[in-house]
Each structure stands twice: as structure tokens, then as C-alpha cells.
Amino acid sequence: MGSSAQIARKKTAVVIGAGPNGLAAACTLAHAGMRVTVLEQHTSAGGGARTAELIEPGVLHDVCATSLPLAVSSPCFQDLDLEQCGVRWVHPTYPMAHPFLDGTAAVLSRDIGETAESFRDTHDANTYSRLMTPLVQRWPDLIGQILSPLRIPRHPFLLARFGLSAIRSGLSLAHLFKGGRARGFIAGLAAHSGLPLDQSPAAAFALVLAAAGHAVGWPFVEGGTQQLVEALAARLIEYGGSITTGCPVSDARDLPPADVYLFDVTPRQLLQFAGDLLPQSYRRRLARYRYGPGVFKMDWVLSAPVPWAAGKCRNAGVIHLGGNLEDIRESEREPHQGRIADQPFLLLAQPTLFDPSRAPAGRHVLWGYCHVPNASTENVRDAVERQIERFAPGFSHVVVGRASMNCQHLEQYNPNLVGGDIGAGLYNWTQLFTRPVARLVPWATPNPRVFICSASTPPAGGVHGMCGCNAARAALNALNRL
């Protein structure tokens, strides 16, 4: 019995955590023939991909993740054929719009030319087209390389071309452009990294998100992100796995017997309840793991769409709200210095413009967050709503209800959001490729039965399941060597 499938059929696995990565890991193991049990402390599966009625009955809000360009691009999710399990992608007219205070907006369109034209500068339009066209034309190869384990690249010239720009800071990438519109547009994309814009590799986030917008869009899941989780759970059950919810784990010694354990948790939780299974030297390295800024999350129920001054924002799924480069730079620097910007850069999403299934007639949903210092308990609702009002005069008149979560609330809701960090760890160079610690197989630990499958491992955050898929493959490889 030499094949990995034959070996796997003799083995059992327990996965702790039913977020997208935990479920992706479980599906990968179960499909290989292992007997897999998933344990989830929450009363429902989902982790950072849940949908709930937060304010009014019948109005659905994505509690954390909402716009999912990496999910629709994920090799793992494509292999699982989640559309067959009911996932329906909803594509906005524009994946993203970036408004300015003059009542206009630059847009991320599926068409590179339309995006370039929205900069209103010939030099910047040409620069953007030259930068993005090669990446978009070979998007499947590029994203497959980015989301795969580190290895000799299959497409070295493509990866090198991407890397020459990706190693820049967000500020350096923005300064390839001359005009304020293009610079602000790039700054907004780079701000997804949670890094100060003058730090590398914030540019990598900007490039990946822009290329994804052109190649595959930034779609929502019809009915809410929870539907993606339900599809993963259905696929796992089809493969013979099981999920037990309402099952908190406080000590790994209480886990049921298994050949391997995969933890969809960050280093802090792993140390809390599985530290005894790991050598002291490895525990010390895990303890040095750094978390990024937190977020202040808000959800609104509206009586009408947001009254954006820039008309194109009314056809966009995501809004980057911060104006020019300098304002965004200031906003993203403040959380790293323990402060909250007076005019915070906001990431907003307006799914009901394109997915009416999320709310009854006469109601709309707005989703948003801004970066704040890690573990901040400050309520910045007023600053957030003032910022929206600057770009959408009359916004307050369409607000029917609101809910907010500070960093403490987010961590209570999902312990993986340490200090409100939705990225499961800081995205500086030290941790982007060597998370949680520098190891040849980062999902493995010194204990051959213990693996980490969360976004605290490569390729890091984003709802794509590849951290789980990669961890599961590492576990299968380890079992085959026994």
C-alpha cells in the first residue's frame, strides 16, 4: 500500500477551528481518505466569514470578510468546485471606486483602460497600463504562484516582474505616478496591508488587489459570505468528514485521539492550549510573533443607497474613502504610533446594490472598517461617520440603524482576531513569508502530529483557504514519511 491515498485511509485527523482555512484543510484531508473531525467553539462554522442579522431581522451583514477577490481566484476553492455546492458570485459594475472631495472618483474597473482613464492623466494612464497588463494577462499563473508554498517558481520571469514592483513600499509605488488621482488610488489599495504606506511590502497588496480586480473582479457571495462556509461544510460532509460546533478547546490534552491535529488558530492561542505539545525553543519563537493594527468595524442599515457625491461610487461594490495620498498616509501611520486618525481611511462595501437577497425592499446594507491601534477600545463611530459625510453629504439622513465592534469586541467574537487584527499577524517582510516562524515547512511544528493551518501561516490572510490546504498537504506528506 504505497500511495498517499492508501496511507491516508488508515489515518484520523482533528481540525480545531471551522473558519475557511480550517474547513479547507479538513476537505483536503477527507478527500485524501482520512477520517476527519472539525471542532468549532462557536455555535456555527465560519470564523471570519460569517453572516448575521446584526441590526434588523431579515437584513444580512457580513460580520468580517465580505468582498472576496482571492476566494474566486483560489486554486483550493476551484478544486472543491464550491459553485456546485451553491456558491453564487455577485459581481458589481465596478469592483472598487475611490472618491475625491471634488465630487469625482477613480475606479477599479474590470477594464484596465477604463481604470487608467479615470486618473485623467496621460502619463499615469500609460504607467498603470504598463504595470498591470502583464500581471492581468497571466493572472492564473501569478496568483497560483503567490498562494503556493515557497518553492522553485514555475514562472520565474513573471514572478520576477511582479516582485520588482511588489518589494516597494506603498508610497514608492504611488510615486511612480504624477497625478493626485492615481496616487490616491494606489494608496487606498496599499492600505489593505495594514502597514504604514512608507513600509515595504505594502505595494504587493496594491498590485495583487488591482490585478485581481481586472482579472476576476472583487465579487460578493450571494446571500452573504456565510454561504461560502456552508458550501465548504457541505463538501466536507460529502467527503465523509464531520463538524461539531459549540465545542471550545481549552487544552489540547482533552482532544480526541488522532494521528494529526491541525489548528486554525494564531500563535497566541496555540501557545495557550497546545504549548505542552511543543518544545520550549519553538514556543519562545511563537511568543515573538507580532500582530498588526486592529480595526474598528461598523455595519449600517440604510433606507436608501449612500448618497455619494461621485456618481461612479453608486455602481461600486467597495469604496476606498480617504481622498489623497497624504491623507491616507497619515491615517495609516497613526495606528502604529498608538493613535487614531481624525479622518480615518475607510474601507466600505455596499453589497445590497448588487445582491438584493441580503435585505428586504426599502433597506440597504453598508459595511466598513478603519485601522486603529491594536487592542484599542475607543469608539470612533463619530469620526467614521463624519468621514463618510464628507464624501456623501446627507448620509446621516439615510441611516436607519448601526452596529459597531471595537478591537476588544472583535477578539471576544473570534479569538483569532487578536487585538482586533483581522490579518492574523503583521505583514512586514519578516512575517509575510516566515509566519509564524522561519521553517522549511511553516505549517509544521517540531511535533510531527501538530500543524497550524490559520492565516498566521503562508500565504497569509484573505478568504482563499490556501493556508489550510497547504497545511493539510504538509500533514499528508508527514504521514507518508512515517
C-alpha positions in Angstrom: 0.0 0.0 0.0 2.4 2.7 -1.2 0.1 5.5 -2.4 -0.7 8.5 -0.2 -4.4 7.8 -0.6 -4.0 4.3 0.7 -1.9 5.5 3.7 -4.4 8.3 4.4 -7.3 5.9 4.6 -5.8 4.4 7.7 -5.4 7.7 9.5 -7.5 10.2 11.5 -7.3 14.0 11.9 -8.8 16.5 14.2 -9.1 20.1 12.9 -9.6 22.8 15.6 -11.5 25.8 14.1 -14.1 25.9 11.4 -13.1 29.0 9.6 -12.4 28.9 5.8 -8.8 27.7 6.4 -9.8 25.0 8.9 -12.6 23.7 6.6 -10.3 23.8 3.5 -7.7 21.7 5.5 -10.4 19.3 6.6 -11.7 18.9 3.0 -8.2 18.3 1.7 -7.6 15.6 4.3 -11.0 14.0 3.9 -10.7 13.9 0.1 -7.4 12.1 0.5 -9.3 9.4 2.5 -8.6 10.4 6.1 -11.3 10.3 8.8 -11.7 14.0 9.8 -13.4 15.7 12.7 -13.7 19.5 12.9 -14.2 21.1 16.3 -15.5 24.7 16.5 -16.1 26.7 19.7 -18.7 28.9 18.1 -22.3 27.7 17.6 -21.8 27.9 13.8 -18.9 27.4 11.4 -17.4 30.3 9.7 -14.6 32.1 11.7 -14.1 35.4 9.9 -16.6 34.5 7.2 -19.9 34.6 9.0 -23.1 36.4 8.0 -25.7 37.5 10.6 -28.7 39.7 11.3 -26.8 42.3 13.4 -29.4 45.2 13.5 -32.8 44.3 11.9 -34.5 41.0 11.2 -34.1 39.9 7.6 -31.1 42.3 7.0 -27.9 40.3 6.5 -24.5 41.7 7.3 -21.1 40.0 6.7 -19.6 40.2 10.2 -16.0 40.2 8.9 -15.0 39.3 5.3 -17.2 40.5 2.5 -15.6 41.3 -0.9 -13.6 38.2 -1.9 -11.2 38.5 -4.9 -8.9 35.9 -3.5 -11.7 33.4 -2.9 -12.8 33.4 -6.5 -9.2 33.0 -7.6 -8.3 30.3 -5.0 -6.9 27.1 -6.5 -8.2 25.3 -3.4 -11.8 26.5 -3.8 -11.7 25.9 -7.5 -10.7 22.3 -6.9 -13.5 21.9 -4.4 -16.0 23.3 -7.1 -17.9 25.3 -4.5 -20.3 26.6 -7.1 -21.7 23.1 -7.3 -22.4 23.4 -3.6 -24.5 26.5 -4.1 -22.0 29.4 -4.1 -23.1 32.2 -6.5 -20.8 35.1 -7.2 -22.2 38.6 -7.5 -20.1 41.0 -9.5 -20.5 44.8 -9.0 -20.3 47.1 -12.0 -17.1 48.4 -10.6 -15.1 46.3 -8.1 -14.0 49.5 -6.3 -14.3 53.3 -6.5 -12.0 55.8 -4.9 -13.8 59.2 -4.5 -12.2 62.6 -4.1 -13.6 65.7 -2.4 -14.2 67.4 -5.8 -17.1 65.0 -6.4 -15.3 62.7 -8.8 -13.8 59.2 -8.4 -11.2 57.0 -9.8 -12.5 53.5 -10.4 -11.1 50.0 -10.5 -12.9 48.6 -13.5 -12.6 45.1 -15.0 -11.2 47.0 -17.9 -7.6 48.3 -17.5 -8.2 51.1 -19.9 -11.2 52.5 -18.1 -9.3 52.4 -14.9 -6.4 54.2 -16.4 -8.7 56.8 -18.0 -10.2 57.6 -14.6 -6.8 59.0 -13.5 -7.3 61.9 -16.0 -3.6 62.0 -16.8 -1.9 60.5 -19.9 1.4 59.7 -18.2 -0.4 58.0 -15.3 -2.7 56.1 -17.6 0.2 54.7 -19.6 2.2 53.9 -16.5 -0.7 52.0 -15.0 -1.4 50.1 -18.2 2.3 49.0 -18.5 2.3 48.0 -14.9 -0.9 46.0 -14.8 -1.3 44.4 -18.2 1.4 41.7 -17.9 0.0 40.7 -14.4 -3.6 40.5 -15.5 -2.8 38.6 -18.7 -1.2 35.9 -16.7 -3.3 36.1 -13.6 -3.9 32.4 -13.0 -0.2 31.7 -13.2 0.6 34.7 -10.9 -2.0 34.0 -8.2 -1.2 30.3 -8.3 2.5 31.1 -7.6 1.7 33.7 -4.8 -0.7 31.3 -3.0 1.5 28.2 -3.3 4.2 27.1 -0.9 7.7 28.6 -1.4 9.5 26.6 -4.0 11.4 27.0 -7.2 9.0 29.1 -9.2 7.2 27.6 -12.2 7.0 31.0 -13.8 10.2 32.8 -12.8 10.1 35.7 -15.2 6.5 36.5 -14.3 7.3 36.3 -10.6 10.4 38.5 -11.0 8.4 41.1 -12.9 5.8 41.2 -10.1 8.5 41.2 -7.4 10.4 44.2 -8.8 7.3 46.3 -8.0 6.0 44.3 -5.1 9.1 44.9 -2.9 8.3 48.7 -2.9 6.5 50.5 -0.2 3.0 51.7 -1.0 4.4 55.3 -1.0 7.1 54.3 -3.5 4.6 52.6 -5.8 2.3 55.6 -5.7 5.2 57.9 -6.6 5.5 56.1 -10.0 2.6 58.3 -10.8 2.5 62.0 -11.2 -1.1 63.0 -10.5 -3.0 63.0 -7.3 -5.8 60.8 -8.5 -3.6 57.9 -9.4 -1.5 58.3 -6.2 -4.6 58.3 -4.0 -5.9 55.2 -5.9 -2.7 53.3 -5.3 -2.5 54.4 -1.6 -6.0 53.1 -1.0 -5.1 49.7 -2.4 -1.8 49.6 -0.4 -3.7 50.4 2.8 -5.3 47.0 2.8 -1.9 45.7 4.1 -2.4 47.5 7.5 1.2 48.7 7.1 2.3 52.4 7.1 2.5 53.4 3.5 6.2 54.1 3.7 6.9 50.5 4.6 7.5 47.6 2.2 5.8 45.3 1.0 2.6 47.3 1.1 3.0 47.7 -2.7 2.4 43.9 -3.1 -1.1 44.2 -1.7 -1.9 47.1 -4.1 -0.7 45.1 -7.1 -2.4 41.9 -6.2 -5.7 43.6 -5.4 -5.6 45.7 -8.6 -4.7 42.7 -10.8 -7.5 40.6 -9.2 -10.0 43.4 -9.8 -9.2 43.4 -13.6 -8.8 39.6 -13.9 -11.6 38.2 -11.8 -13.3 41.1 -10.0 -14.0 41.6 -6.3 -17.2 39.7 -6.0 -19.6 39.1 -3.1 -21.2 35.8 -2.4 -24.9 35.9 -3.0 -26.7 35.8 0.3 -23.6 36.6 2.4 -20.1 35.2 2.9 -21.6 32.5 5.2 -22.8 30.8 2.0 -19.2 30.1 1.1 -18.7 28.5 4.5 -21.8 26.4 4.1 -20.5 25.1 0.8 -17.2 24.1 2.3 -19.0 22.3 5.1 -21.3 20.5 2.6 -18.2 19.4 0.7 -16.6 18.1 3.8 -19.6 16.1 4.8 -19.8 14.7 1.3 -16.2 13.5 1.7 -17.1 11.8 5.0 -15.9 14.4 7.5 -17.9 15.8 10.4 -18.2 19.2 12.2 -19.0 19.6 15.9 -19.9 23.2 16.8 -20.3 24.6 20.3 -17.1 22.7 21.3 -14.5 25.0 22.8 -10.9 23.7 23.2 -9.0 24.9 26.2 -6.4 22.2 26.5 -5.1 20.0 23.7 -4.8 17.1 26.1 -8.6 17.0 26.0 -8.8 16.5 22.3 -9.9 13.1 20.9 -7.2 10.7 19.8 -5.9 11.3 16.2 -2.9 10.8 14.1 -2.6 14.5 13.3 -4.0 17.8 14.7 -4.4 20.9 12.6 -5.0 24.2 14.5 -6.8 27.0 12.7 -5.6 29.5 15.3 -2.9 32.1 15.7 0.3 31.6 17.7 -1.2 33.1 20.8 -4.0 30.5 21.0 -1.7 27.7 20.1 0.6 28.5 23.0 -2.4 28.8 25.3 -3.8 25.3 24.9 -1.2 23.3 23.0 2.0 24.7 24.3 2.8 21.5 26.3 2.9 19.6 23.0 5.7 21.8 21.7 9.4 22.2 22.7 10.4 25.3 24.6 12.6 26.7 21.8 9.7 26.7 19.4 7.3 28.2 22.0 9.8 31.1 22.5 9.7 31.8 18.8 5.9 31.7 18.6 5.8 34.1 21.5 7.7 36.6 19.5 5.1 36.6 16.8 3.8 40.2 16.1 0.2 41.2 15.5 -0.8 44.2 13.3 -3.1 47.1 14.0 -6.7 46.4 15.0 -9.8 47.5 13.2 -13.0 49.3 14.3 -15.8 47.6 12.4 -19.2 49.2 11.6 -22.4 48.0 9.9 -25.3 50.1 8.9 -28.9 49.6 7.8 -29.9 52.3 5.4 -33.2 53.5 4.0 -31.6 54.2 0.6 -28.2 53.8 -1.0 -25.4 56.0 0.2 -25.8 59.5 -1.5 -22.2 59.7 -2.9 -21.3 62.9 -4.5 -19.2 61.0 -7.0 -21.8 59.2 -9.2 -19.5 56.2 -10.0 -19.4 55.3 -6.4 -23.1 54.3 -6.7 -22.0 51.5 -9.0 -19.1 50.1 -7.0 -19.0 47.2 -4.6 -16.2 48.6 -2.5 -15.3 52.2 -1.6 -11.9 53.4 -0.5 -12.6 56.5 1.4 -9.7 58.7 2.2 -9.0 61.1 -0.6 -5.5 61.9 -1.5 -2.2 60.1 -0.8 -1.1 62.3 2.1 -4.3 61.9 3.9 -4.3 58.2 3.6 -0.6 58.0 4.5 -1.3 60.0 7.7 -4.3 57.8 8.6 -2.4 54.5 8.2 0.6 55.8 10.1 -1.4 56.8 13.2 -2.4 53.3 14.5 1.3 52.2 14.5 2.0 55.1 16.8 -0.8 54.3 19.2 -3.2 57.0 17.8 -6.4 57.1 15.7 -6.6 59.5 12.8 -9.1 62.3 13.0 -10.1 61.5 9.4 -9.5 57.7 9.2 -9.1 55.9 5.9 -12.2 53.7 5.5 -12.8 50.5 3.6 -16.5 50.3 2.8 -18.7 47.8 1.0 -22.3 48.2 -0.3 -23.4 44.7 -1.3 -27.1 45.2 -1.5 -26.7 47.4 -4.6 -25.9 44.2 -6.4 -27.3 41.5 -4.1 -30.9 42.3 -3.1 -31.2 39.0 -1.3 -29.5 40.4 1.7 -32.2 42.9 2.7 -36.0 43.4 2.2 -37.2 46.1 -0.1 -36.5 49.6 1.2 -33.4 48.6 3.1 -29.7 48.6 2.2 -26.6 47.4 3.9 -23.3 49.3 4.4 -20.2 47.5 5.8 -16.9 49.2 6.8 -13.9 49.4 9.0 -10.8 51.6 9.7 -7.5 50.7 11.2 -6.9 51.6 14.9 -4.1 50.7 17.4 -4.1 47.0 18.3 -6.4 46.3 21.3 -8.0 49.7 21.1 -11.3 50.0 23.0 -12.0 53.5 21.7 -15.4 54.2 20.0 -14.6 56.0 16.7 -18.1 55.9 15.3 -18.4 59.6 15.1 -15.1 60.0 13.2 -16.1 57.3 10.8 -19.5 58.8 10.0 -18.0 62.3 9.7 -15.6 60.9 7.1 -18.4 59.3 5.1 -20.4 62.6 5.3 -17.5 64.5 3.7 -17.9 62.4 0.5 -21.6 61.6 0.8 -23.4 64.7 2.1 -26.7 63.7 3.6 -25.5 60.2 4.6 -26.9 60.6 8.2 -30.4 61.1 6.8 -30.4 57.5 5.3 -29.1 55.7 8.4 -31.8 53.6 10.0 -29.6 51.6 12.4 -25.9 50.9 13.1 -23.8 48.4 15.0 -20.1 48.7 15.8 -17.3 46.4 17.2 -14.1 47.7 18.7 -11.0 45.6 18.9 -12.0 44.0 22.2 -15.4 43.1 20.8 -13.8 41.5 17.7 -11.5 39.4 19.7 -14.3 38.2 22.0 -16.3 37.3 18.9 -13.4 35.4 17.3 -10.2 34.8 19.4 -8.1 34.6 16.2 -8.7 38.4 15.8 -6.0 39.2 18.4 -6.3 42.8 19.4 -8.7 43.3 16.5 -6.1 42.3 14.0 -8.1 40.8 11.1 -4.9 39.7 9.2 -3.8 37.2 11.9 -0.4 38.9 12.2 1.7 41.8 11.0 2.5 41.8 7.3 6.1 43.1 7.3 8.8 41.3 5.4 9.8 39.2 8.5 6.4 37.7 8.8 5.0 37.7 5.3 6.9 34.6 4.2 8.1 33.2 7.5 4.9 33.2 9.5 4.6 32.1 12.2 8.3 31.3 12.5 11.0 30.6 9.9 10.8 26.9 9.0 11.2 25.0 5.8 7.6 23.8 6.2 5.9 26.7 8.1 2.7 24.8 8.7 4.5 22.0 10.6 5.7 22.3 14.1 8.5 20.3 15.8 5.8 17.9 17.0 5.1 15.7 13.9 1.5 15.4 14.9 0.7 19.1 15.3 0.2 21.6 12.4 -1.0 25.2 12.0 -3.5 26.0 9.3 -4.5 29.6 10.0 -3.8 32.8 8.3 -0.8 33.1 10.6 0.9 30.8 8.0 1.7 31.4 4.3 0.2 32.7 2.2 -1.4 34.7 5.0 -4.8 36.5 5.1 -7.6 36.7 2.6 -10.5 34.2 2.3 -8.8 31.7 0.0 -8.4 28.6 2.1 -4.8 28.1 0.9 -3.3 28.2 4.4 -5.5 25.2 5.3 -4.9 23.4 2.0 -1.1 23.8 2.3 -1.1 22.7 5.9 -3.2 19.6 5.0 -0.7 18.7 2.3 2.1 19.1 4.7 0.4 16.8 7.2 -0.2 14.2 4.4 3.4 14.4 3.4 4.5 13.9 7.1 2.2 10.9 7.4 3.6 9.3 4.3 7.1 9.6 5.8 6.2 7.7 8.9 
